[in-house]
């Protein structure tokens, strides 16, 4: 069975999309599906960071790109 996940991606601009994933999908797998490098983002659920090995639930997520430089 699959679940719908609404995703807002903040990376220099904002984009939104809704995708369907299997129930046991991890946030790490979700980022792979979206072709996003997990080392460059933080995944937020209800404003709180989630562990990448956690299981995605039907919800709204925000993916925040981390910018660093010197």
PDB file of N, CA, C, O and CB in Angstrom:
ATOM      1  N   UNK A   1       0.847  -1.181   0.000  1.00  0.00           N
ATOM      2  CA  UNK A   1       0.000   0.000   0.000  1.00  0.00           C
ATOM      3  C   UNK A   1       0.885   1.234   0.000  1.00  0.00           C
ATOM      4  O   UNK A   1       1.940   1.241   0.635  1.00  0.00           O
ATOM      5  CB  UNK A   1      -0.959   0.003   1.218  1.00  0.00           C
ATOM      6  N   UNK A   2       0.470   2.271  -0.701  1.00  0.00           N
ATOM      7  CA  UNK A   2       1.274   3.480  -0.766  1.00  0.00           C
ATOM      8  C   UNK A   2       0.595   4.624  -0.013  1.00  0.00           C
ATOM      9  O   UNK A   2      -0.609   4.603   0.241  1.00  0.00           O
ATOM     10  CB  UNK A   2       1.522   3.874  -2.224  1.00  0.00           C
ATOM     11  N   UNK A   3       1.407   5.620   0.333  1.00  0.00           N
ATOM     12  CA  UNK A   3       0.904   6.806   1.021  1.00  0.00           C
ATOM     13  C   UNK A   3       1.330   8.044   0.252  1.00  0.00           C
ATOM     14  O   UNK A   3       2.355   8.039  -0.428  1.00  0.00           O
ATOM     15  CB  UNK A   3       1.415   6.864   2.485  1.00  0.00           C
ATOM     16  N   UNK A   4       0.534   9.114   0.363  1.00  0.00           N
ATOM     17  CA  UNK A   4       0.851  10.379  -0.299  1.00  0.00           C
ATOM     18  C   UNK A   4       1.645  11.265   0.657  1.00  0.00           C
ATOM     19  O   UNK A   4       1.337  11.367   1.844  1.00  0.00           O
ATOM     20  CB  UNK A   4      -0.444  11.102  -0.772  1.00  0.00           C
ATOM     21  N   UNK A   5       2.669  11.899   0.104  1.00  0.00           N
ATOM     22  CA  UNK A   5       3.500  12.810   0.884  1.00  0.00           C
ATOM     23  C   UNK A   5       3.587  14.125   0.127  1.00  0.00           C
ATOM     24  O   UNK A   5       3.993  14.159  -1.035  1.00  0.00           O
ATOM     25  CB  UNK A   5       4.924  12.210   1.145  1.00  0.00           C
ATOM     26  N   UNK A   6       3.204  15.207   0.793  1.00  0.00           N
ATOM     27  CA  UNK A   6       3.320  16.544   0.215  1.00  0.00           C
ATOM     28  C   UNK A   6       4.679  17.099   0.618  1.00  0.00           C
ATOM     29  O   UNK A   6       5.021  17.132   1.800  1.00  0.00           O
ATOM     30  CB  UNK A   6       2.151  17.487   0.691  1.00  0.00           C
ATOM     31  N   UNK A   7       5.449  17.533  -0.370  1.00  0.00           N
ATOM     32  CA  UNK A   7       6.823  17.955  -0.125  1.00  0.00           C
ATOM     33  C   UNK A   7       7.032  19.380  -0.599  1.00  0.00           C
ATOM     34  O   UNK A   7       6.694  19.724  -1.732  1.00  0.00           O
ATOM     35  CB  UNK A   7       7.810  17.015  -0.819  1.00  0.00           C
ATOM     36  N   UNK A   8       7.595  20.213   0.278  1.00  0.00           N
ATOM     37  CA  UNK A   8       8.021  21.558  -0.085  1.00  0.00           C
ATOM     38  C   UNK A   8       9.543  21.550  -0.033  1.00  0.00           C
ATOM     39  O   UNK A   8      10.130  21.199   0.991  1.00  0.00           O
ATOM     40  CB  UNK A   8       7.400  22.662   0.877  1.00  0.00           C
ATOM     41  N   UNK A   9      10.185  21.937  -1.136  1.00  0.00           N
ATOM     42  CA  UNK A   9      11.645  21.963  -1.200  1.00  0.00           C
ATOM     43  C   UNK A   9      12.109  23.413  -1.221  1.00  0.00           C
ATOM     44  O   UNK A   9      11.771  24.176  -2.126  1.00  0.00           O
ATOM     45  CB  UNK A   9      12.168  21.194  -2.452  1.00  0.00           C
ATOM     46  N   UNK A  10      12.895  23.781  -0.202  1.00  0.00           N
ATOM     47  CA  UNK A  10      13.442  25.130  -0.100  1.00  0.00           C
ATOM     48  C   UNK A  10      14.918  25.065  -0.441  1.00  0.00           C
ATOM     49  O   UNK A  10      15.731  24.615   0.367  1.00  0.00           O
ATOM     50  CB  UNK A  10      13.218  25.736   1.323  1.00  0.00           C
ATOM     51  N   UNK A  11      15.262  25.517  -1.644  1.00  0.00           N
ATOM     52  CA  UNK A  11      16.650  25.445  -2.102  1.00  0.00           C
ATOM     53  C   UNK A  11      16.920  26.615  -3.039  1.00  0.00           C
ATOM     54  O   UNK A  11      16.998  26.435  -4.254  1.00  0.00           O
ATOM     55  CB  UNK A  11      16.941  24.087  -2.812  1.00  0.00           C
ATOM     56  N   UNK A  12      17.063  27.816  -2.476  1.00  0.00           N
ATOM     57  CA  UNK A  12      17.271  28.984  -3.302  1.00  0.00           C
ATOM     58  C   UNK A  12      15.965  29.518  -3.870  1.00  0.00           C
ATOM     59  O   UNK A  12      15.909  30.663  -4.319  1.00  0.00           O
ATOM     60  CB  UNK A  12      18.224  28.662  -4.418  1.00  0.00           C
ATOM     61  N   UNK A  13      14.951  28.731  -3.856  1.00  0.00           N
ATOM     62  CA  UNK A  13      13.594  29.042  -4.276  1.00  0.00           C
ATOM     63  C   UNK A  13      12.709  27.998  -3.625  1.00  0.00           C
ATOM     64  O   UNK A  13      13.178  27.187  -2.827  1.00  0.00           O
ATOM     65  CB  UNK A  13      13.439  29.052  -5.853  1.00  0.00           C
ATOM     66  N   UNK A  14      11.458  28.016  -3.958  1.00  0.00           N
ATOM     67  CA  UNK A  14      10.539  27.049  -3.365  1.00  0.00           C
ATOM     68  C   UNK A  14       9.849  26.261  -4.464  1.00  0.00           C
ATOM     69  O   UNK A  14       9.358  26.829  -5.439  1.00  0.00           O
ATOM     70  CB  UNK A  14       9.500  27.752  -2.468  1.00  0.00           C
ATOM     71  N   UNK A  15       9.816  24.941  -4.295  1.00  0.00           N
ATOM     72  CA  UNK A  15       9.026  24.104  -5.189  1.00  0.00           C
ATOM     73  C   UNK A  15       8.227  23.133  -4.336  1.00  0.00           C
ATOM     74  O   UNK A  15       8.647  22.756  -3.242  1.00  0.00           O
ATOM     75  CB  UNK A  15       9.932  23.344  -6.214  1.00  0.00           C
ATOM     76  N   UNK A  16       7.088  22.739  -4.844  1.00  0.00           N
ATOM     77  CA  UNK A  16       6.233  21.810  -4.105  1.00  0.00           C
ATOM     78  C   UNK A  16       5.794  20.680  -5.015  1.00  0.00           C
ATOM     79  O   UNK A  16       5.582  20.868  -6.213  1.00  0.00           O
ATOM     80  CB  UNK A  16       5.005  22.536  -3.519  1.00  0.00           C
ATOM     81  N   UNK A  17       5.662  19.507  -4.426  1.00  0.00           N
ATOM     82  CA  UNK A  17       5.159  18.362  -5.175  1.00  0.00           C
ATOM     83  C   UNK A  17       4.561  17.345  -4.217  1.00  0.00           C
ATOM     84  O   UNK A  17       4.860  17.340  -3.023  1.00  0.00           O
ATOM     85  CB  UNK A  17       6.280  17.720  -6.018  1.00  0.00           C
ATOM     86  N   UNK A  18       3.718  16.491  -4.759  1.00  0.00           N
ATOM     87  CA  UNK A  18       3.124  15.398  -4.001  1.00  0.00           C
ATOM     88  C   UNK A  18       3.543  14.104  -4.684  1.00  0.00           C
ATOM     89  O   UNK A  18       3.402  13.954  -5.897  1.00  0.00           O
ATOM     90  CB  UNK A  18       1.554  15.529  -3.915  1.00  0.00           C
ATOM     91  N   UNK A  19       4.060  13.167  -3.885  1.00  0.00           N
ATOM     92  CA  UNK A  19       4.444  11.873  -4.438  1.00  0.00           C
ATOM     93  C   UNK A  19       3.839  10.763  -3.595  1.00  0.00           C
ATOM     94  O   UNK A  19       3.436  10.983  -2.453  1.00  0.00           O
ATOM     95  CB  UNK A  19       5.983  11.731  -4.504  1.00  0.00           C
ATOM     96  N   UNK A  20       3.780   9.580  -4.165  1.00  0.00           N
ATOM     97  CA  UNK A  20       3.322   8.404  -3.438  1.00  0.00           C
ATOM     98  C   UNK A  20       4.505   7.495  -3.199  1.00  0.00           C
ATOM     99  O   UNK A  20       5.297   7.233  -4.104  1.00  0.00           O
ATOM    100  CB  UNK A  20       2.201   7.662  -4.207  1.00  0.00           C
ATOM    101  N   UNK A  21       4.619   7.010  -1.955  1.00  0.00           N
ATOM    102  CA  UNK A  21       5.699   6.098  -1.587  1.00  0.00           C
ATOM    103  C   UNK A  21       5.107   4.892  -0.871  1.00  0.00           C
ATOM    104  O   UNK A  21       3.986   4.949  -0.364  1.00  0.00           O
ATOM    105  CB  UNK A  21       6.755   6.809  -0.690  1.00  0.00           C
ATOM    106  N   UNK A  22       5.854   3.815  -0.834  1.00  0.00           N
ATOM    107  CA  UNK A  22       5.422   2.631  -0.091  1.00  0.00           C
ATOM    108  C   UNK A  22       5.477   2.927   1.411  1.00  0.00           C
ATOM    109  O   UNK A  22       6.242   3.788   1.845  1.00  0.00           O
ATOM    110  CB  UNK A  22       6.311   1.397  -0.445  1.00  0.00           C
ATOM    111  N   UNK A  23       4.673   2.221   2.200  1.00  0.00           N
ATOM    112  CA  UNK A  23       4.563   2.477   3.636  1.00  0.00           C
ATOM    113  C   UNK A  23       5.876   2.374   4.398  1.00  0.00           C
ATOM    114  O   UNK A  23       6.066   3.097   5.377  1.00  0.00           O
ATOM    115  CB  UNK A  23       3.590   1.531   4.230  1.00  0.00           C
ATOM    116  N   UNK A  24       6.784   1.504   3.985  1.00  0.00           N
ATOM    117  CA  UNK A  24       8.018   1.299   4.741  1.00  0.00           C
ATOM    118  C   UNK A  24       9.201   2.121   4.207  1.00  0.00           C
ATOM    119  O   UNK A  24      10.353   1.828   4.528  1.00  0.00           O
ATOM    120  CB  UNK A  24       8.378  -0.167   4.726  1.00  0.00           C
ATOM    121  N   UNK A  25       8.920   3.141   3.399  1.00  0.00           N
ATOM    122  CA  UNK A  25       9.968   3.972   2.814  1.00  0.00           C
ATOM    123  C   UNK A  25      10.619   4.849   3.886  1.00  0.00           C
ATOM    124  O   UNK A  25       9.927   5.447   4.711  1.00  0.00           O
ATOM    125  CB  UNK A  25       9.394   4.847   1.681  1.00  0.00           C
ATOM    126  N   UNK A  26      11.947   4.921   3.867  1.00  0.00           N
ATOM    127  CA  UNK A  26      12.660   5.803   4.802  1.00  0.00           C
ATOM    128  C   UNK A  26      12.846   7.173   4.153  1.00  0.00           C
ATOM    129  O   UNK A  26      12.702   7.325   2.940  1.00  0.00           O
ATOM    130  CB  UNK A  26      14.045   5.193   5.210  1.00  0.00           C
ATOM    131  N   UNK A  27      13.168   8.168   4.984  1.00  0.00           N
ATOM    132  CA  UNK A  27      13.443   9.506   4.451  1.00  0.00           C
ATOM    133  C   UNK A  27      14.659   9.471   3.528  1.00  0.00           C
ATOM    134  O   UNK A  27      14.717  10.211   2.546  1.00  0.00           O
ATOM    135  CB  UNK A  27      13.671  10.514   5.601  1.00  0.00           C
ATOM    136  N   UNK A  28      15.622   8.616   3.840  1.00  0.00           N
ATOM    137  CA  UNK A  28      16.805   8.450   3.003  1.00  0.00           C
ATOM    138  C   UNK A  28      16.408   7.963   1.606  1.00  0.00           C
ATOM    139  O   UNK A  28      16.908   8.477   0.605  1.00  0.00           O
ATOM    140  CB  UNK A  28      17.793   7.461   3.657  1.00  0.00           C
ATOM    141  N   UNK A  29      15.518   6.982   1.537  1.00  0.00           N
ATOM    142  CA  UNK A  29      15.037   6.477   0.244  1.00  0.00           C
ATOM    143  C   UNK A  29      14.236   7.545  -0.500  1.00  0.00           C
ATOM    144  O   UNK A  29      14.323   7.662  -1.722  1.00  0.00           O
ATOM    145  CB  UNK A  29      14.173   5.219   0.447  1.00  0.00           C
ATOM    146  N   UNK A  30      13.457   8.321   0.252  1.00  0.00           N
ATOM    147  CA  UNK A  30      12.690   9.405  -0.352  1.00  0.00           C
ATOM    148  C   UNK A  30      13.623  10.398  -1.038  1.00  0.00           C
ATOM    149  O   UNK A  30      13.365  10.809  -2.170  1.00  0.00           O
ATOM    150  CB  UNK A  30      11.835  10.118   0.709  1.00  0.00           C
ATOM    151  N   UNK A  31      14.699  10.784  -0.365  1.00  0.00           N
ATOM    152  CA  UNK A  31      15.660  11.710  -0.961  1.00  0.00           C
ATOM    153  C   UNK A  31      16.298  11.107  -2.208  1.00  0.00           C
ATOM    154  O   UNK A  31      16.517  11.807  -3.197  1.00  0.00           O
ATOM    155  CB  UNK A  31      16.744  12.086   0.057  1.00  0.00           C
ATOM    156  N   UNK A  32      16.598   9.808  -2.163  1.00  0.00           N
ATOM    157  CA  UNK A  32      17.142   9.129  -3.347  1.00  0.00           C
ATOM    158  C   UNK A  32      16.153   9.191  -4.511  1.00  0.00           C
ATOM    159  O   UNK A  32      16.553   9.433  -5.650  1.00  0.00           O
ATOM    160  CB  UNK A  32      17.482   7.659  -3.019  1.00  0.00           C
ATOM    161  N   UNK A  33      14.860   8.974  -4.232  1.00  0.00           N
ATOM    162  CA  UNK A  33      13.834   9.038  -5.272  1.00  0.00           C
ATOM    163  C   UNK A  33      13.771  10.416  -5.913  1.00  0.00           C
ATOM    164  O   UNK A  33      13.517  10.549  -7.110  1.00  0.00           O
ATOM    165  CB  UNK A  33      12.473   8.675  -4.694  1.00  0.00           C
ATOM    166  N   UNK A  34      14.007  11.442  -5.096  1.00  0.00           N
ATOM    167  CA  UNK A  34      13.956  12.821  -5.577  1.00  0.00           C
ATOM    168  C   UNK A  34      15.289  13.285  -6.142  1.00  0.00           C
ATOM    169  O   UNK A  34      15.414  14.428  -6.581  1.00  0.00           O
ATOM    170  CB  UNK A  34      13.528  13.744  -4.461  1.00  0.00           C
ATOM    171  N   UNK A  35      16.293  12.400  -6.133  1.00  0.00           N
ATOM    172  CA  UNK A  35      17.641  12.712  -6.609  1.00  0.00           C
ATOM    173  C   UNK A  35      18.243  13.894  -5.849  1.00  0.00           C
ATOM    174  O   UNK A  35      18.813  14.813  -6.438  1.00  0.00           O
ATOM    175  CB  UNK A  35      17.616  13.014  -8.110  1.00  0.00           C
ATOM    176  N   UNK A  36      18.097  13.841  -4.512  1.00  0.00           N
ATOM    177  CA  UNK A  36      18.630  14.880  -3.633  1.00  0.00           C
ATOM    178  C   UNK A  36      19.709  14.254  -2.751  1.00  0.00           C
ATOM    179  O   UNK A  36      19.480  13.224  -2.118  1.00  0.00           O
ATOM    180  CB  UNK A  36      17.495  15.531  -2.764  1.00  0.00           C
ATOM    181  N   UNK A  37      20.871  14.875  -2.714  1.00  0.00           N
ATOM    182  CA  UNK A  37      21.981  14.406  -1.886  1.00  0.00           C
ATOM    183  C   UNK A  37      21.623  14.620  -0.413  1.00  0.00           C
ATOM    184  O   UNK A  37      21.423  15.755   0.021  1.00  0.00           O
ATOM    185  CB  UNK A  37      23.311  15.148  -2.254  1.00  0.00           C
ATOM    186  N   UNK A  38      21.545  13.538   0.348  1.00  0.00           N
ATOM    187  CA  UNK A  38      21.127  13.619   1.747  1.00  0.00           C
ATOM    188  C   UNK A  38      22.101  14.398   2.626  1.00  0.00           C
ATOM    189  O   UNK A  38      21.734  14.825   3.720  1.00  0.00           O
ATOM    190  CB  UNK A  38      20.956  12.236   2.303  1.00  0.00           C
ATOM    191  N   UNK A  39      23.326  14.589   2.169  1.00  0.00           N
ATOM    192  CA  UNK A  39      24.316  15.321   2.959  1.00  0.00           C
ATOM    193  C   UNK A  39      24.172  16.829   2.818  1.00  0.00           C
ATOM    194  O   UNK A  39      24.872  17.581   3.496  1.00  0.00           O
ATOM    195  CB  UNK A  39      25.713  14.906   2.552  1.00  0.00           C
ATOM    196  N   UNK A  40      23.269  17.285   1.941  1.00  0.00           N
ATOM    197  CA  UNK A  40      23.125  18.717   1.706  1.00  0.00           C
ATOM    198  C   UNK A  40      21.779  19.275   2.167  1.00  0.00           C
ATOM    199  O   UNK A  40      21.481  20.444   1.923  1.00  0.00           O
ATOM    200  CB  UNK A  40      23.309  19.005   0.247  1.00  0.00           C
ATOM    201  N   UNK A  41      20.960  18.450   2.834  1.00  0.00           N
ATOM    202  CA  UNK A  41      19.624  18.896   3.231  1.00  0.00           C
ATOM    203  C   UNK A  41      19.268  18.421   4.641  1.00  0.00           C
ATOM    204  O   UNK A  41      19.897  17.527   5.206  1.00  0.00           O
ATOM    205  CB  UNK A  41      18.582  18.392   2.231  1.00  0.00           C
ATOM    206  N   UNK A  42      18.237  19.058   5.175  1.00  0.00           N
ATOM    207  CA  UNK A  42      17.590  18.602   6.409  1.00  0.00           C
ATOM    208  C   UNK A  42      16.127  18.369   6.060  1.00  0.00           C
ATOM    209  O   UNK A  42      15.500  19.200   5.402  1.00  0.00           O
ATOM    210  CB  UNK A  42      17.753  19.654   7.601  1.00  0.00           C
ATOM    211  N   UNK A  43      15.587  17.244   6.498  1.00  0.00           N
ATOM    212  CA  UNK A  43      14.172  16.940   6.270  1.00  0.00           C
ATOM    213  C   UNK A  43      13.409  17.310   7.537  1.00  0.00           C
ATOM    214  O   UNK A  43      13.752  16.870   8.634  1.00  0.00           O
ATOM    215  CB  UNK A  43      13.956  15.421   5.895  1.00  0.00           C
ATOM    216  N   UNK A  44      12.364  18.130   7.368  1.00  0.00           N
ATOM    217  CA  UNK A  44      11.559  18.596   8.498  1.00  0.00           C
ATOM    218  C   UNK A  44      10.130  18.083   8.379  1.00  0.00           C
ATOM    219  O   UNK A  44       9.528  18.118   7.306  1.00  0.00           O
ATOM    220  CB  UNK A  44      11.569  20.133   8.577  1.00  0.00           C
ATOM    221  N   UNK A  45       9.604  17.610   9.497  1.00  0.00           N
ATOM    222  CA  UNK A  45       8.195  17.206   9.596  1.00  0.00           C
ATOM    223  C   UNK A  45       7.603  18.011  10.735  1.00  0.00           C
ATOM    224  O   UNK A  45       8.073  17.914  11.869  1.00  0.00           O
ATOM    225  CB  UNK A  45       8.028  15.642   9.837  1.00  0.00           C
ATOM    226  N   UNK A  46       6.591  18.796  10.457  1.00  0.00           N
ATOM    227  CA  UNK A  46       5.983  19.679  11.462  1.00  0.00           C
ATOM    228  C   UNK A  46       7.033  20.586  12.107  1.00  0.00           C
ATOM    229  O   UNK A  46       6.967  20.869  13.303  1.00  0.00           O
ATOM    230  CB  UNK A  46       5.270  18.845  12.546  1.00  0.00           C
ATOM    231  N   UNK A  47       8.002  21.038  11.306  1.00  0.00           N
ATOM    232  CA  UNK A  47       9.027  21.962  11.791  1.00  0.00           C
ATOM    233  C   UNK A  47      10.156  21.324  12.567  1.00  0.00           C
ATOM    234  O   UNK A  47      11.057  22.025  13.028  1.00  0.00           O
ATOM    235  CB  UNK A  47       8.401  22.976  12.637  1.00  0.00           C
ATOM    236  N   UNK A  48      10.134  20.007  12.723  1.00  0.00           N
ATOM    237  CA  UNK A  48      11.167  19.299  13.484  1.00  0.00           C
ATOM    238  C   UNK A  48      11.975  18.403  12.552  1.00  0.00           C
ATOM    239  O   UNK A  48      11.413  17.733  11.685  1.00  0.00           O
ATOM    240  CB  UNK A  48      10.536  18.461  14.626  1.00  0.00           C
ATOM    241  N   UNK A  49      13.291  18.394  12.731  1.00  0.00           N
ATOM    242  CA  UNK A  49      14.152  17.531  11.922  1.00  0.00           C
ATOM    243  C   UNK A  49      13.829  16.065  12.210  1.00  0.00           C
ATOM    244  O   UNK A  49      13.550  15.689  13.349  1.00  0.00           O
ATOM    245  CB  UNK A  49      15.651  17.826  12.204  1.00  0.00           C
ATOM    246  N   UNK A  50      13.871  15.255  11.172  1.00  0.00           N
ATOM    247  CA  UNK A  50      13.614  13.822  11.324  1.00  0.00           C
ATOM    248  C   UNK A  50      14.881  13.043  10.978  1.00  0.00           C
ATOM    249  O   UNK A  50      15.662  13.486  10.136  1.00  0.00           O
ATOM    250  CB  UNK A  50      12.423  13.369  10.423  1.00  0.00           C
ATOM    251  N   UNK A  51      15.098  11.890  11.611  1.00  0.00           N
ATOM    252  CA  UNK A  51      16.257  11.059  11.265  1.00  0.00           C
ATOM    253  C   UNK A  51      16.048  10.437   9.884  1.00  0.00           C
ATOM    254  O   UNK A  51      14.942  10.003   9.559  1.00  0.00           O
ATOM    255  CB  UNK A  51      16.485   9.947  12.338  1.00  0.00           C
ATOM    256  N   UNK A  52      17.091  10.393   9.083  1.00  0.00           N
ATOM    257  CA  UNK A  52      16.963   9.885   7.720  1.00  0.00           C
ATOM    258  C   UNK A  52      16.610   8.410   7.670  1.00  0.00           C
ATOM    259  O   UNK A  52      16.075   7.941   6.665  1.00  0.00           O
ATOM    260  CB  UNK A  52      18.239  10.116   6.967  1.00  0.00           C
ATOM    261  N   UNK A  53      16.897   7.664   8.739  1.00  0.00           N
ATOM    262  CA  UNK A  53      16.529   6.249   8.747  1.00  0.00           C
ATOM    263  C   UNK A  53      15.118   6.019   9.293  1.00  0.00           C
ATOM    264  O   UNK A  53      14.677   4.877   9.429  1.00  0.00           O
ATOM    265  CB  UNK A  53      17.532   5.461   9.571  1.00  0.00           C
ATOM    266  N   UNK A  54      14.407   7.121   9.606  1.00  0.00           N
ATOM    267  CA  UNK A  54      13.024   7.014  10.059  1.00  0.00           C
ATOM    268  C   UNK A  54      12.098   6.719   8.894  1.00  0.00           C
ATOM    269  O   UNK A  54      12.463   6.933   7.738  1.00  0.00           O
ATOM    270  CB  UNK A  54      12.589   8.296  10.765  1.00  0.00           C
ATOM    271  N   UNK A  55      10.906   6.230   9.188  1.00  0.00           N
ATOM    272  CA  UNK A  55       9.935   5.846   8.170  1.00  0.00           C
ATOM    273  C   UNK A  55       9.024   7.023   7.832  1.00  0.00           C
ATOM    274  O   UNK A  55       8.507   7.706   8.717  1.00  0.00           O
ATOM    275  CB  UNK A  55       9.103   4.643   8.644  1.00  0.00           C
ATOM    276  N   UNK A  56       8.840   7.243   6.535  1.00  0.00           N
ATOM    277  CA  UNK A  56       7.967   8.309   6.053  1.00  0.00           C
ATOM    278  C   UNK A  56       6.525   7.965   6.393  1.00  0.00           C
ATOM    279  O   UNK A  56       6.092   6.827   6.216  1.00  0.00           O
ATOM    280  CB  UNK A  56       8.137   8.521   4.526  1.00  0.00           C
ATOM    281  N   UNK A  57       5.779   8.962   6.884  1.00  0.00           N
ATOM    282  CA  UNK A  57       4.351   8.799   7.143  1.00  0.00           C
ATOM    283  C   UNK A  57       3.594   9.785   6.271  1.00  0.00           C
ATOM    284  O   UNK A  57       4.178  10.742   5.763  1.00  0.00           O
ATOM    285  CB  UNK A  57       4.015   9.013   8.654  1.00  0.00           C
ATOM    286  N   UNK A  58       2.325   9.562   6.097  1.00  0.00           N
ATOM    287  CA  UNK A  58       1.517  10.461   5.286  1.00  0.00           C
ATOM    288  C   UNK A  58       1.482  11.824   5.948  1.00  0.00           C
ATOM    289  O   UNK A  58       0.913  11.980   7.028  1.00  0.00           O
ATOM    290  CB  UNK A  58       0.088   9.906   5.090  1.00  0.00           C
ATOM    291  N   UNK A  59       2.078  12.799   5.314  1.00  0.00           N
ATOM    292  CA  UNK A  59       2.198  14.099   5.963  1.00  0.00           C
ATOM    293  C   UNK A  59       2.733  15.140   5.001  1.00  0.00           C
ATOM    294  O   UNK A  59       2.927  14.888   3.812  1.00  0.00           O
ATOM    295  CB  UNK A  59       3.099  14.005   7.186  1.00  0.00           C
ATOM    296  N   UNK A  60       2.966  16.321   5.559  1.00  0.00           N
ATOM    297  CA  UNK A  60       3.626  17.391   4.840  1.00  0.00           C
ATOM    298  C   UNK A  60       5.069  17.438   5.315  1.00  0.00           C
ATOM    299  O   UNK A  60       5.335  17.453   6.517  1.00  0.00           O
ATOM    300  CB  UNK A  60       2.905  18.760   5.055  1.00  0.00           C
ATOM    301  N   UNK A  61       5.997  17.463   4.369  1.00  0.00           N
ATOM    302  CA  UNK A  61       7.420  17.536   4.687  1.00  0.00           C
ATOM    303  C   UNK A  61       8.025  18.777   4.051  1.00  0.00           C
ATOM    304  O   UNK A  61       7.564  19.250   3.012  1.00  0.00           O
ATOM    305  CB  UNK A  61       8.157  16.268   4.208  1.00  0.00           C
ATOM    306  N   UNK A  62       9.059  19.293   4.689  1.00  0.00           N
ATOM    307  CA  UNK A  62       9.858  20.357   4.111  1.00  0.00           C
ATOM    308  C   UNK A  62      11.268  19.857   4.005  1.00  0.00           C
ATOM    309  O   UNK A  62      11.814  19.316   4.966  1.00  0.00           O
ATOM    310  CB  UNK A  62       9.782  21.657   4.946  1.00  0.00           C
ATOM    311  N   UNK A  63      11.868  20.032   2.845  1.00  0.00           N
ATOM    312  CA  UNK A  63      13.265  19.661   2.638  1.00  0.00           C
ATOM    313  C   UNK A  63      14.030  20.971   2.496  1.00  0.00           C
ATOM    314  O   UNK A  63      13.810  21.735   1.556  1.00  0.00           O
ATOM    315  CB  UNK A  63      13.456  18.718   1.364  1.00  0.00           C
ATOM    316  N   UNK A  64      14.922  21.216   3.432  1.00  0.00           N
ATOM    317  CA  UNK A  64      15.665  22.473   3.509  1.00  0.00           C
ATOM    318  C   UNK A  64      17.098  22.249   3.081  1.00  0.00           C
ATOM    319  O   UNK A  64      17.814  21.462   3.702  1.00  0.00           O
ATOM    320  CB  UNK A  64      15.617  23.059   4.932  1.00  0.00           C
ATOM    321  N   UNK A  65      17.534  22.935   2.015  1.00  0.00           N
ATOM    322  CA  UNK A  65      18.898  22.809   1.537  1.00  0.00           C
ATOM    323  C   UNK A  65      19.813  23.621   2.442  1.00  0.00           C
ATOM    324  O   UNK A  65      19.531  24.780   2.745  1.00  0.00           O
ATOM    325  CB  UNK A  65      19.018  23.271   0.063  1.00  0.00           C
ATOM    326  N   UNK A  66      20.905  23.009   2.868  1.00  0.00           N
ATOM    327  CA  UNK A  66      21.891  23.662   3.736  1.00  0.00           C
ATOM    328  C   UNK A  66      22.933  24.350   2.857  1.00  0.00           C
ATOM    329  O   UNK A  66      23.487  23.747   1.938  1.00  0.00           O
ATOM    330  CB  UNK A  66      22.570  22.629   4.704  1.00  0.00           C
ATOM    331  N   UNK A  67      23.186  25.612   3.155  1.00  0.00           N
ATOM    332  CA  UNK A  67      24.174  26.367   2.398  1.00  0.00           C
ATOM    333  C   UNK A  67      25.307  26.721   3.337  1.00  0.00           C
ATOM    334  O   UNK A  67      25.081  27.243   4.429  1.00  0.00           O
ATOM    335  CB  UNK A  67      23.553  27.645   1.756  1.00  0.00           C
ATOM    336  N   UNK A  68      26.526  26.437   2.913  1.00  0.00           N
ATOM    337  CA  UNK A  68      27.676  26.814   3.726  1.00  0.00           C
ATOM    338  C   UNK A  68      28.748  27.387   2.816  1.00  0.00           C
ATOM    339  O   UNK A  68      28.746  27.149   1.608  1.00  0.00           O
ATOM    340  CB  UNK A  68      28.220  25.602   4.532  1.00  0.00           C
ATOM    341  N   UNK A  69      29.622  28.107   3.379  1.00  0.00           N
ATOM    342  CA  UNK A  69      30.692  28.696   2.586  1.00  0.00           C
ATOM    343  C   UNK A  69      31.624  29.474   3.492  1.00  0.00           C
ATOM    344  O   UNK A  69      31.406  29.585   4.699  1.00  0.00           O
ATOM    345  CB  UNK A  69      30.125  29.606   1.480  1.00  0.00           C
ATOM    346  N   UNK A  70      32.644  29.997   2.893  1.00  0.00           N
ATOM    347  CA  UNK A  70      33.606  30.686   3.725  1.00  0.00           C
ATOM    348  C   UNK A  70      34.074  31.962   3.177  1.00  0.00           C
ATOM    349  O   UNK A  70      34.895  32.637   3.799  1.00  0.00           O
ATOM    350  CB  UNK A  70      34.737  29.853   3.966  1.00  0.00           C
TER     351      UNK A  70
END
